[in-house]
Amino acid sequence: MKYLKQEDPGRIPGRLLCGTDTFQFACHPGVSCFNLCCRNLNLYLYPYDVIRLKTSLGISSDRFIDDYTHVVMREGSYFPHVLLAMSENEEKTCPFLSEQGCHVYADRPQTCRAFPVEHALNFGENGSPKLLHYFRPPDFCQGCMQNRQWTARSWEADQNAAFYNQMTIEWAQIVRLFSKDPWAGQGPEGQKGKMAFMAAYNVDQFRRFVLESSFFKRFQVKPDLRIRIKSDDVALLRLGLAWIELAVFGIQSPRLRLKK
């Protein structure tokens, strides 16, 4: 995912898909390049990706982060990035790749779900994000030779990607706040930085923090949301994003306010 301000969308690699613009694509075991795109990836995971994957695997978010990811800091960035760790084999395959294909396919990450479309977010003058779609298959892809026609909207619907895209937009609005250093010299390895990472990526640990600390004594949370976060990971993630806005940037929201 690329984040734009006022840059010309035409500068992004790939063919920008607008309205009824179409592309052709189909992926299945019959194409010669089947599964080649699942190797040696720099695949960034977003918070909702982690929720879906850890649930699919039946493990905690703590274990998923430890066993399946690399957490890295990119130069000029003020919040860690989470990458899917490739398998330790010669081809560096995706850890979820089997001979039959992806064994977490129903819960595959947003980037995989969108392929061969890539996304960018364009923040207009009012700061409202607009999701842009670019057709950008790799050179080896034979799927784009298949006779199936799609628009960006029909592809999103076919891949059940609409909610993924919505969650990515919500996360992007948080990431945008980190365009400047908010840590007052402590860096993301400080206590507040670690808490922010937990709120975004480690929902199971964040749930323990919310339910077992003085969280509700300090913050105002609507009663129905207090009930939902006990079992609803998405509701909890959205509360976590609101906590980052408030605790790191001082921005209150309908989901979370300081008690008077």
C-alpha positions in Angstrom: 0.0 0.0 0.0 1.3 3.4 -1.0 0.2 6.6 0.7 -0.1 9.7 -1.4 -0.8 13.3 -0.6 -1.3 15.5 -3.7 1.0 13.6 -6.0 -0.2 12.7 -9.5 -1.7 9.1 -9.3 -0.1 8.5 -12.7 3.3 8.4 -11.1 2.5 5.1 -9.4 3.7 2.0 -11.3 0.9 0.0 -13.0 -2.2 0.9 -14.9 -4.7 3.0 -12.9 -8.2 1.5 -13.0 -11.0 4.0 -13.0 -14.7 3.4 -13.1 -15.5 0.8 -15.7 -11.9 0.2 -16.8 -11.3 -3.5 -17.2 -8.4 -6.0 -16.9 -8.3 -9.7 -17.7 -7.0 -12.2 -15.2 -7.6 -15.7 -13.8 -5.4 -17.8 -11.6 -5.8 -21.6 -11.3 -3.6 -24.7 -11.2 -3.7 -24.9 -15.0 -1.6 -21.7 -15.5 2.1 -22.4 -15.8 3.1 -19.9 -13.2 0.7 -21.2 -10.5 2.0 -20.3 -7.0 5.2 -18.6 -8.4 3.9 -15.3 -6.9 4.1 -16.9 -3.4 7.8 -16.8 -3.1 10.5 -14.5 -1.7 8.0 -11.8 -0.8 8.3 -8.5 1.1 4.7 -8.8 2.1 3.5 -6.2 4.6 0.8 -7.3 7.0 -1.9 -4.9 8.2 -3.6 -5.3 11.6 -6.7 -6.9 10.2 -4.5 -9.4 8.3 -3.1 -10.5 11.6 -6.5 -11.0 13.1 -7.7 -13.2 10.2 -4.5 -15.2 10.0 -4.1 -15.9 13.7 -7.8 -16.9 13.9 -7.4 -19.2 10.8 -4.4 -20.9 12.4 -6.0 -21.2 15.8 -3.2 -19.4 17.7 -2.9 -16.2 19.7 -1.8 -12.9 18.2 1.3 -13.1 20.4 2.4 -16.4 18.9 1.5 -15.4 15.4 3.8 -12.3 15.6 6.6 -14.4 17.1 6.4 -17.3 14.7 5.3 -15.8 11.4 6.5 -12.2 11.2 9.5 -9.9 11.1 8.9 -6.5 12.8 11.1 -3.9 11.1 11.7 -0.1 11.2 12.0 1.5 7.8 14.2 4.6 7.4 12.2 7.7 8.0 9.3 5.8 9.6 8.1 6.3 13.1 6.1 3.1 13.5 7.2 -0.5 13.0 6.2 -2.4 9.9 5.2 -6.1 10.1 6.3 -8.4 7.3 5.3 -12.0 6.8 8.4 -14.2 7.4 9.1 -16.5 4.5 10.0 -20.2 5.0 13.6 -21.1 5.5 14.0 -23.0 2.2 15.9 -22.4 -1.0 12.9 -20.7 -2.7 11.8 -18.7 0.4 8.2 -19.7 -0.1 5.3 -18.3 1.8 4.8 -20.3 5.0 1.2 -21.0 4.1 2.0 -22.4 0.6 1.3 -26.1 0.0 1.3 -28.2 -3.1 -2.4 -27.6 -3.5 -2.0 -23.8 -3.1 -2.6 -21.5 -0.1 -3.9 -23.3 2.9 -5.1 -20.1 4.5 -6.7 -18.9 1.3 -10.0 -17.8 2.9 -8.1 -15.6 5.3 -5.2 -14.6 3.0 -3.8 -11.1 3.6 -5.1 -8.0 1.8 -2.2 -7.8 -0.5 -2.6 -11.4 -1.7 -6.4 -10.9 -1.9 -6.0 -7.9 -4.2 -3.4 -9.4 -6.5 -2.8 -8.6 -9.4 -4.2 -5.3 -8.4 -2.2 -3.0 -6.1 -3.6 -0.2 -4.0 -2.6 3.3 -3.1 -4.4 5.8 -0.8 -4.7 9.4 -2.0 -5.3 11.9 0.7 -7.1 14.9 -0.7 -7.0 18.5 0.5 -9.5 17.7 3.3 -7.5 14.6 4.4 -10.2 12.2 3.3 -8.6 9.0 1.9 -9.5 7.6 -1.5 -8.5 4.1 -2.5 -6.8 3.9 -5.9 -6.5 0.6 -7.9 -3.6 -0.3 -10.2 -3.4 -3.3 -12.4 0.2 -4.5 -11.9 0.9 -8.2 -12.5 4.5 -9.4 -12.4 6.3 -10.1 -15.7 6.0 -13.9 -15.3 2.2 -13.8 -14.7 0.3 -15.9 -17.2 -3.0 -15.3 -15.4 -3.4 -12.0 -17.3 -3.5 -14.1 -20.5 -6.7 -15.7 -19.3 -10.0 -14.6 -20.8 -11.8 -13.3 -17.7 -12.7 -9.6 -17.5 -12.9 -7.6 -14.3 -13.3 -4.0 -13.1 -11.7 -2.9 -9.8 -15.1 -3.2 -8.2 -16.1 -6.6 -9.6 -12.7 -8.0 -8.6 -13.0 -6.6 -5.1 -16.5 -8.3 -4.8 -15.2 -11.6 -6.3 -12.3 -11.7 -3.8 -14.4 -10.7 -0.8 -12.1 -7.8 -0.3 -14.4 -4.9 0.5 -14.1 -5.2 4.3 -10.3 -5.8 4.0 -10.1 -2.6 2.1 -12.2 -0.7 4.6 -9.9 -1.9 7.5 -6.8 -0.9 5.5 -8.2 2.6 5.0 -8.9 2.9 8.8 -5.3 1.7 9.5 -3.9 4.1 6.9 -5.5 7.0 8.6 -3.5 6.1 11.7 -0.3 5.5 9.8 -0.6 9.0 8.3 -0.4 10.5 11.7 3.1 8.9 12.1 4.5 11.0 9.2 6.1 13.0 12.1 7.9 11.7 15.1 5.4 11.6 18.1 7.7 9.9 20.6 9.4 12.9 22.2 12.9 11.3 21.8 11.9 7.8 23.2 11.3 6.2 19.8 8.9 3.4 19.1 10.9 1.2 21.5 9.7 3.3 24.5 6.8 2.3 26.7 4.2 4.3 24.7 5.5 3.0 21.4 5.3 -0.6 22.6 1.8 0.0 23.8 0.8 1.5 20.4 2.2 -1.5 18.6 0.3 -3.8 20.9 -3.0 -1.9 20.3 -2.6 -2.3 16.5 -1.1 -5.8 16.1 -1.5 -7.8 19.2 -5.2 -7.9 19.9 -5.0 -10.7 22.5 -2.5 -8.9 24.6 -4.4 -5.6 24.2 -7.6 -7.3 25.4 -5.8 -8.4 28.5 -4.6 -4.9 29.1 -8.0 -3.3 28.6 -9.9 -5.8 30.7 -7.4 -6.3 33.5 -6.1 -2.8 34.1 -7.7 0.5 35.1 -8.5 1.2 31.5 -12.3 1.8 32.0 -11.6 4.1 35.0 -9.5 6.4 32.8 -11.3 6.2 29.5 -15.0 6.6 28.5 -16.1 3.6 26.4 -19.8 3.0 25.4 -21.4 0.1 27.3 -22.2 -1.9 24.1 -18.6 -1.6 23.0 -17.3 -2.7 26.4 -19.3 -5.9 25.9 -18.3 -6.5 22.3 -14.5 -6.2 22.8 -14.6 -9.3 25.1 -15.0 -11.5 22.1 -15.0 -9.3 18.9 -11.4 -8.8 17.6 -12.5 -6.3 15.0 -14.3 -4.1 17.6 -11.2 -4.4 19.8 -8.9 -3.4 17.0 -10.9 -0.3 16.3 -10.8 0.5 20.0 -7.0 0.0 19.8 -6.7 2.4 16.9 -8.8 5.0 18.8 -6.4 4.4 21.8 -3.4 5.2 19.6 -5.1 8.4 18.4 -5.8 9.5 21.9 -2.8 8.3 23.9 -0.1 9.2 21.2 -1.7 12.2 19.5 -4.3 13.5 21.9 -7.2 13.0 19.4 -10.4 12.0 21.1 -13.1 10.1 19.1 -16.6 8.7 19.6 -15.1 5.3 20.5 -12.8 6.6 23.2 -12.6 9.7 25.3 -10.9 10.7 28.5 -13.1 10.7 31.6 -13.6 14.1 33.1 
